[in-house]
C-alpha cells in the first residue's frame, strides 16, 4: 500500500512539472470553488448537480490535465448556482486568471521603479463572447474593508496587462476581482500580496542569523529558514499556493531571530495562525499551527492533528476544505490545530506531534486525529505507530486500510454518496475491516450530494461532535 502511494505521488509530481498552470493558479480556483459551495450548499439539489463536474475534475487532476480541472471547477460553480448549463460567457469568464506578484518591495514601489501589475492568462481554451466582459478589482488591507485602490479593464483577454497599484504602505493585502457582463456578475475571487520594506536586506539578515545560530532549537531554526526560502522565492516571482500573509511570515522569523540575539527563545505562544517548520528524522516538516483566541499559556489545550490528501499540502485544512472549517470548529471549543505537509516515511506525523508538544501546553488526554483521502491512510499508519496517543480519529473518504487499531480507540468513517466508485469501495472495505476488530466505538456516516473534494466540509461538524463524545483513554505524550 505504501509503495502505491509513493508511486502515485511521484506521478503527481511529474504531472505538475509538465503543466503550464502552477499550483498557485489552481489554489485560487479551488478556494473560489469552496466559496461557491459554501454559498449554495444548503440545497441538496445544487450539491448533487455539482458532484459530477467535481468528480471529473478530480480525475483530471490526477491525470495531469489541469486545464480540464479548471473547466470542471467553472462548471461546478455554475451547477451550484443554477440547473441551466453554463453559458459561453460563463465558460469564458472561468477561463481567465490573473497572475501578479506575491511580494513587492516597498522601497522600489515608492521610488517608482516598480508597480503592482497583473497579467491575464487562460486556464483553458474558451471562445470569446460577442459582448465583451469587464474586469473590476479592489485592493484592501488584509482583514479590513476599506479600499486603497481600484480599477477596471474592458474586454479582458489572455495576455492583457493592467496596473493594479502604484503606492501602498507596508502590509499584507487582498486583491478582489470581479468579472462582469453588463450588470451580471459572472465570477468573483480574491488573491493576496504583500508590500514589504527593505525585503532583500531583511532576508540577508535572516540568513546571517540562521548561519550564526546553527545550534538553535530545530523548530525555530527551520521556521526561520523556511520563511527565508518562501520570501526569497516570492521576491523572484514565485507565488506560494496559499493566501498566507508574507509580511507576518517575515515578522515571525524576525521575532525568533531577535530572541536568539537576546539569548532566549524567540517563540511566544499566542492566538493566531502560524506557518512554521521543524526537523524530524533529518527531514524538514512544514506545518501550519492554529492557536485559538481562548489560549492561556498555563492551561493545557486540546489538539487536532489534520492530515491532508494527495496533491495537497498543509494549507488545505486552513484555507481550502470548507474555507478552513476545521478552524471554525476548533475556535468554538478553544482547541489548537496542527496540519503538517506530508513527507516520505511519514515523518510529518511524528514531526507534528513533537512540534505541537514543544510549542504549546498540549493536553495529552485530548489529542485528536483526522485525515482526508491519502491523509486517511496516513491516519491508519499513525494509529499503528502511536496507538495510545489519540483520543479519537475521524477519517474523511480515506484511502488505505487499517492494520493495528486499539479496541478502545473511537473511529469515525465518512464518505460522500457520490464518491468515485473505486474509492468508495476501498472505504467500505476499510469499514468492514474495522468492524471485524470489534472496536468499542465505530461510526460510519454517508452524505448525499457530496463527492471526494467536499466531504471534509460536509463531515467536519460531525467529526468534532464525535470528538466531543469520545470517552477518555490512557494517553501519553512521550517523544514521537
N, C-alpha and C positions, 0 to 999 in steps of 0.2 A: 504493500500500500504506500509506504513512504517513497519507494522508488518511483511509483507512478506520479506522485505529487512533484517530485524533483523534475521528472521529465516534462510534466505539464508546465511547471514554472519556467523551465529553460525554453520551451516552445513559446510561451507567452512573452518572455524577454526578447527572443529573436524577432517575434512579430512586431513588438514595439519598435525595435531598431529599424524596421523596414517601413514604418508608417510616416507619412508627411505630417500627420496630425499628432501633436505632442500630448503627453499626459496632462499638462496644464490646460490645453484646449478642451480635452474631454472632461476634466474636473469641473469646468464652468458649466458644461451641458448637463452633467449628472446632477449637480446641485440645482440647476434650473428645473430639471425633471422632478426632483424631490419636492420643490416648491409647488409645481403643478399638481402633484399627487396630494400634497397637504391641503391644497385649496379645494379639491373635489373628492377626497376620499370618503366623505360621508355617504356618497351614492355608490351602492353596490354595483349598479348598472355601469356607472362610469369606470369603476375599477376593473370590472370584467372586460370592458371594451379595451382597456389599456394593457391587459396582461399579454395579449398576443404580440403586439409590437415590442413590448419589453422583453419577452422571452426570445423573440427573434433577434433583438439587439444583443442579448447575452450570447447567443450562438455566434453572432457576427464578431463580437469582442474576442472570443476565444479562438476564432479562426483568423484574427488579424485584420478583419475588414472594418476598419474604424469609420470609414465614410458611411457604410451601411448602418453601423451602430448609431451614428449621429442622425441619420434619416429616420431610423426607428424611434429615437427619442423625440424627434419632431412629431411623428405620427402618434406616439403615446400621449403627448401633451394635447394634441388635437382631439384624440379619442376621449380623454378625460373631460374636455370642455363640451363635447357635442357628439351625437351619434352620426352626424354628417361626415363624410370623408374630408380630409384636409384639402383646401383649395390650392391652386397653383401659387397663389400669393403666400399662403402659409408655408408651403414647402420651400419657396424661395427665401422667405424670412428665416426659416430654420437653417438654411444652408449658410447663412452669413455669420461670421465670427470676427471678433476684434482682437488683434494682438497688440499689446502695449507693454512697456517696461514695468517690472515689478518693483524696482528700486531706482530712485532718481537722486542724484547728488544735489543737495540744496544749494550749495555754493555755485555750482555750474549753472543751475537754474536761475539764480539771482543775477549772475553775470550775463545772462542771455546766451550762454554758449550752448545750452540745450533747452528743449521744450518737451513737455509730455505729449507724445504723438501716438496715435493709434492707426493701425492699418487693417483693412478688412481682408479676409481670406474666405475660402469656400470649404466648408466641411464636406460637402458632396456636390455633385453637379445638379443644377436645377435651372429650369427655364425662367428667364427674366419676365416678370409680368408686364402687360401693356401699360398699366398705370403705375408709375414709379412709387417706390416706398420712400419713407423719410426716417432717418436715424436721429434720435434725440439722446442727449446724455446730460447727466448732472453729476457734479463732483461734490462729495460731502466728507467731512472728517468722520472716521470710523466711530460708530456709536452715537452720532449726532444726526439731527435732521436739517441743519442749516446748509445751504448750498453756497459753495465758494467759487463755482464755475459751472457753466452750462453751454450748450451749443447744439446745432443741428447740421445734418448733412443730407442734402436732397439727392435722390436717385443713387443710393449706395450700391456698390457692386464690388466684387473681389478686386483687390488692388487699390481701391480708393483709400486715401490717407486723410487724416484730419488732426488738427491741433486741439488737444483736449484741455491743456492747462499751460500757462506761461509763468505763473508765480504761485507760490504756496509756502507757508511756514513749515518747519519740520513737523512731521506727524505721519500717522497711518490713515489712509483714505480709502473710500469706496467710489467707484465709478458705476452709476446706474444707467443702463442702456435700455432704450425702448425703440422698437421698430413699428412704424405705423403706416397705414394706407388710408389717407384721409383722416377720418375720426376714429377709425378702428385700430385698436392695439393688437398687433399680431404676436409680438414676443416682448418679454421683459426679462432682464438678467442683470447680474452685477459682477464686477471684478474688482480686485484690490491692487493697491500700490502704496509705496511708502516714499516719503521725501526725507532724506537723512543728511544732516550736516557733516562735513568732513568725513565722509564714509570711508574713503581709502585710507586715510590716516588712522582712523579708529580700528579698521581691520588689521592694519600693521601692528598697532598697539596690542591687539588681542593675540596676534601670533607671537609677539615677543613675550607676552605674559605666559602663554602656554609653554613656550620653549624653556623659559627660566623656572617653571614650576612643573617639571615633568613628574614630580613625585606627589602632585596634588591628588586629592580624593578622586577616584576614577569617574564618578558621576559628574562632578564639577568640571574636570578637565575635558571629558568627552563632550559635555554640553557646550563649553567654550569653543572647542574645535569644530563641532557640528555647526554652531552659529556662524563661525567664520567661513566655513565652506559654503553654506547656503547663501550668505550675503555676498561672498565673492562671486559665486556663480550668477546671482541675481544682477550684480553690477555689470557682469559681462553680457547680460541679456537673457540668461536662462530664467525661466519662470517656474517656481515651485508649484506642484499640483495641490495647492492649499490656499486658503484665504487667511492664513496666519499673518498678523501684523509684524512686518520685519523690523520696524523700529523697536518694538517691545522685545523682540528676539535679541536684538543687539544690546539693549539696555540690561537684560537679564545677564548676558555674557559679561558685560562690563561690571555689573554688580558682583558677580562671582570673582572676577579678576581683581577687583578692588579689595575684596576680602583676603585674597592671597597676600597682597601687599601689606595688609594690616596684620598678617599672621593669624588669620581666623577664617572660619568657613564663610563663604560669600552667599550661601543659600540661606534664605529666611522663608520658612513655610508661611504662606498667606493665601487667602482665597484668590483664585484665578485659574487661567488656562496656560499651561507651560509646554513648550516644545523643547525636549531635552534628549539626552543620550547617555549611555553607560557602556561599560566594557564587561562582557561576561564570557568566560571561556575563550578569551582572546578574540572575541567578536564584538564589533560595535553593534549596540542595540539602540536604535532611535525609538523614542516613545513620546506620547502626549500624556500629560498629567493634568487632571482637573481636581481642584480643591474647592469645596463648596463654601458659600458665604458663612455658614454656621461653624466653620472650623475654629477650634480653640487648641492652641499648642499643647496644653496639658491634659487634653481629653482624648481617649482612644477613638479612632474613627473607622467605620466600616469601609471596605474597599471592594470595587468591582474591577476585575481584570477582563478586558474586552479584546478578543482575537478576531482580526478581520479576515475576509475571504481572499481567494487567489486573485491576483491582478490588482489588489488594493494596497493600502498602507495604513499607518497609524492614524491618518486624518479621517478615514471613512466614518468611524463611530462619532467623531467630534463634529464633522461638517456635512457628511453625506447622509447615511441612514437616518431617515426621518428628520433631516436638518439638525442632527445632534440630539435626538430624543432621549438618548441614554443620559445626557447631562441634565435634561429637564427632570427626569425621574429621580436621578441621584440628588439633585438640588432639593427636591421635596423632602428627602429623608436626611439630608446632611451627610451624604456618603461621598467618598472620593472615587475617581475613575482613572485607571491607567490603561492605555492602549499601545502596545508595542508593535513595531514593524516586524513582520515575520522574517525569521532568519533560518538558514540551513542548520540542521541539527537541533532545531527547536531551542536555540539559545535564548530566544526572546522571552520564553515563558519564565525560565529561572531568572533572567535579567530583570524582567518587570517586577517580579516578586521581591527580589533583593533590593531594587531601587526604591520601590514604594516603602519598604521597611526602613530604609535609611533616611528617606526624605520626610516621612510622616509617622506619627504615633499610631500605627495600624493596630486595630483590634484583632488579635489572632483568631478569635472565635467568630468573626464576621467578615470573612474574605469570600467573595462570590466570583464565579467564573462564567463567562458567556463567550460563544463563538458562532460566527456565521460561515457557512459553506466550508471552505478549507479550514477556517477557524474552528469549525465543529470537530474536524479530525484532529486538529491540534489540541482541542479541549479534551478529547479522549486520551491523547498522549499525556497531557498534563495531569489528568486524574491518575493514570498509572504511575507517573513519576512522583507525584505529590499526593498520595491517597488521603492524607489527613489534613491537608491544607485548606480545603474549601468547605464552606457551609452548605452550598447548593450550586447547581450548574444549570444553565439554560443554553440550549443549542438551537440555532435558527437554520433550518434547511441544511443540516450538517452533512459534510462528506465523511468518509472513513467509517470504521466500525469500532465499537467498544472492545477493549481487551480485559484489563483488570479494573473492576469497579467495586468499591466497598458497598456492602449491602445497605449501610445506613446513610449513604450519600444521596440526597434528593436530586432528581434529574427531571428537567422539563424538555421535551422534544416538540418542535413546532415545524409546520410545513404549510405552504400555500396549496389550495386545491388545484391551482393552475400551474404548479411546479412542473418543470421539464420531467418527462416520464422516467428517464434513466435515473435522475437524482431522486425523484420521489420514491422509486423502488428501493434505492440504497437507504433512504431514510426509514422506510417501513421495515427493511431488514434489520437495521440498527435497533429500532424499537423492539422488534420481536426478540432480538438477542438480549436486550436489556431485561425484557420480561422473563427470559429464561434464567436470569441471575437472581430473581426473586428480591428485587430492591424493595425496601420499605415504602419509598415514595417515588413513583414514576408517573408522570403526567404526559399526555400526548394531545396536542391541540392542532386542529386544522382550520385554515382561514379561507373563506370563499372570496373570490375576487382578489387574489393575491398570488404573485409569482415569486421567483427567486430573488429578484432585486428588492422588492418591497416587504419581504417577510419580516425583516428586522423592525421596520417602523410599526407594522401591524401587531407584532407579538411583544414588543418591548414592555408595554404596560402590564401585560400578563406575566412577563418574566419577573418584573420587580414585585408584583403581588405574590408570586411564587416564592421569591426570596424572603418576603416579609413573613410568610407562613412556615419557613423551613425551621425544623427543630434544631436545637444546639447539638453540636458534635464535638468530640475531642479534637482540637486543632492545635497546630504548632506553627511557630514562625522561625524554625531553625534555618540556618543558611542554606539557600537553594543550591 
